[in-house]
């Protein structure tokens, strides 16, 4: 297990989901129902984190923030303790949503999940089984038909498994970004520095590339045997629903 226990997690759920079209005109993307029970997709990372023993979770909200708060409440019904962090700059890059939770982390390492990713708990167990606390991304080496490679963020690696480059437009890559991270205070400080240089339109991948260019190692954790899915567009949502996401069946 990790040298120190991870007690906190952050889920970013601030975006306006504009690529979903009319589906998100009056509803946050993360609240779109993912199964025949009408359960919202954000319940997947919440439940996975709680099952892995991480119950203190900050939800970063922005677009239609009150809808998210009203739907999820304090999280007790899911075995979690939810705290809400506002990101008024939610139209910027997703790294700003992560940075908004910096003060809530109190300098502790945290797990980061995406509010629009369906993940199984085994991904978190795999990440938590690593020995050293350092900035780490869970990666997929063997994509399946459930993974939209065109839309996915790709990762190029050094021979030792550290990230060499990350981005959606990579032509030559080794793995896919699953959207599950272990982050240290160094990452949050780097977001703050990069925002001063470039403004708020920065993505998590920009921060990672900036860190790597400075000689900071960014680790990876192989979760290829685990189930996960990124809900980017309406076709992804339909596929997840057809496969019973959140109903206990593997994606």
N, C-alpha and C positions, 0 to 999 in steps of 0.2 A: 504494500500500500504506500501512498504518498508519505513523505517524511513528516508532514503536518496535515491535520484534518482540514478539509475544505468545508466551510460552514455556510457559504453564501453563493448565490447564483444570480445572474442577470438575464432577463429575456427582453429583447428589443421588439417592440410592437407599436412603433410610432408612425410608420409610413402610411401614406394614403392609398396604397394598393391600386394605383391608377391603371395598371395593366390588366386588372380584372374588369375594367369597363363599368357597366351599370351595376354590377354586383356590389361594388363598394361606394356607390354614390351616397348612400345614407347608412352604411355599416362598415366598420373597420374590417380590413381583410382578415385579421386574426380571429374575428368572430364568425366568419363564414362557416356554416355547418359542414362537417366532414363525414357524417354518417347518417343513417336513418333515424338515429335518436336525436338528431339536431345539435349534437355536441360541437362546439367551436374548435378549430384546429389548434388553438393555443393551449388547449388542455393536454395535448400530447407532451410538450416539453415540461409543463407543470407536473404532470403525473410521473413522468420519467425521473425528474429531479427528486420528487418526494420519495419515490420508491428506492432511489439510491441514497436516501438519508440526508438530502440537501433540501431543507424545508424553508429556509429564509431566502425569499426570492424577491428581487426588485423587478417590477414590470415597467419598462420605459414606454410611456404613452405620448401621443401627440395628436394625430388626426382622430377626431371624435373620441377624445380621451375619456369623457364621462361615460360613454357607452361601454368601454372596456371595464372601467371601475364598477359600474353597476352590474355587469354580467358576472364578473369574477368575485366581487366582494373581497373579503379578507383572506380567502383561500382555504379557510378551515374545512370546508366540505371536501376539499381535495387533499387534505393532509398537509397543507402548506400554510406558511405565514407570508402573505403577499404585502409588499410595500410598493407604492406607486411613485415614479419619478417622471416629472414633466419635461418634455423636450419641445420647446416652442419653435425650434429650427428643424422640424421634422422633414421639411422639403429638401434639406441638405443631405449629405452622405450619411450612411448608417454608422460610421465611426463616431459621429457627434452624439448619436443616441447612446452609444456605449459610454462615452466620456461623461455624459450627464449623470451617470450613476457613480462617478468616482467618489464623491464624498460619502455616499452610502456604503461603499466597500470598506471604508476606514483603513485603507492600505492593505487589506487582506487579499490573498489570491482568490479568484472567483471563477466559477464556470459560467461561460456565456453560451446562450442558446438563441436561436431565431424563433420568433413567434409564429412564423409561417412554415416551419419545418416539422414534419412528422418524424419522431425518433423513438427508438425502443430503449429501454433502460440499460440494456447490455452495452450500449455505446458509452454511457457514463461509467459503468463498472469498469470497462476497458480503460478509459481515461484515468479513473481513480486508482487503477492498479499500477500505474507508472510510479517509479521510485523517487523522482526528483521534481520539485515544484519549479517549473519554468514555463514560459509562454509556449503553448502547444496547440496545434490544430488536429482534430480527428479527420482522417482522410480515407477515401475509398479508392482502392486499387482495381477493383473488378466491377465496373458499372453494370447495371442491369437495365432492362427495358423501362424500369420505373424511374430511371435517372435521365433527365433531359440534358444531354451533353451539350447541346447548342447553347442552352441557357445557363449551364453550370459554370461555377468558378473553378478554373483548372490550376493545378499546382505542379511546378517543376521543382525537382529535389536534387540536392547534393547526394553523393553516394552514401553518406552516413545517415540519410533520412531527414536532414534539416532542410527547411524551405530555401530554395534558390530564387524562385520568382513565383508570383501568384497573380492571376487575373483571368477575366472571362475570354480574352481574345488570344490566348496562347495557342499556337499551332502544334507545338511539341510539348507534351506534358506527361506526368507520371501518375497523377492521382486527381481525384475530385475533392473539393472542399465540402464537407458535410454540414458546416455551420455550427459545429460544437467545438468550443475552445476552453482551454485553461489559460487565464490571463493574470499577469502580475501587475504590480504598480508601475513597472517600467512601460507597459503598453499604454496605460492611461496617461502617463506623463508624456509619452511620445505623441499621442493624439493631440494633447494640448499644444505642444510645440509645433506640430505640423499645421494645426489650425491657425496659429499665428502667422505662418508663412503663406498658407494657401487659402484661408477662409474656411467656410463650413462645408464646402462641397468635396468632402473626402470620405473614402470608403475604407472599410477594415483592411482590404487588400492593399490600399495605398500605404497604410500605417505599417503593415508587415514588410512591404518592400523597402520602406524608409528605414526600418529597424535593421533589416538584413544588409542594406547598403552601408550602414554604419558599423557592421561587423558583429551585430547582436544575433545570436543563434535563435531561430524559431523552430522548435521541435514539431514532429508529427507523431500521431498515434494511429496505427492501422486498425480500422474498425470494419474492414471489408466483409466480415462474416455477419455483420449486424444490419438490421433493416432501418432505412431512413428514406425520406422523400422531401424534396423542396417544392413547395407549392408556389410557382411563379405566375402561371397563367391559368385561364379557366380550364384548359384541357388537362392540366395537372390535377386540378381539383376534382374533375370528373373521374380521372383514373384512380385517385385515392379513395373516392367514394365507392367506386366499383369493387375495390379490393378490401372494403370493410375497415378502413383506417379507424383506429381507436376502439374497434370492436374485439380486440384480442387476437386478430389474425395478422400474420406477418405480411408486410407489404411485398 
